[in-house]
């Protein structure tokens, strides 16, 4: 027996239209902010990573390429690996203080979050 839908959101983003001229709405990228207008958060975490420590940078507003470029800069300055996932920069190891100094030098506002 088929499952009944409570609302359109139960379709999970699926859109069906018989209109030949229909084009689905696309998510607009956020307008990029200048470095000095951005407030980034520097987190330290080891949860869900098998005990490995990472530094997570959250709160970046801008394009995906700009986020990846910033991650590349941080990884090269710290000499470690990392990735970009779900709008966050994940740097391997506890480099929070060093990353905060690098970001402040690049004119970002940075807030240290957690212990």
HELIX and SHEET records of a PDB file:
HELIX    1   1 UNK A    8  UNK A   11  5                                   4    
HELIX    2   2 UNK A   35  UNK A   37  5                                   3    
HELIX    3   3 UNK A   64  UNK A   78  1                                  15    
HELIX    4   4 UNK A   96  UNK A  105  1                                  10    
SHEET    1   A 5 UNK A  82  UNK A  85  0                                        
SHEET    2   A 5 UNK A  88  UNK A  92 -1                                        
SHEET    3   A 5 UNK A  54  UNK A  58 -1                                        
SHEET    4   A 5 UNK A  39  UNK A  45 -1                                        
SHEET    5   A 5 UNK A 109  UNK A 112  1                                        
END                                                                             
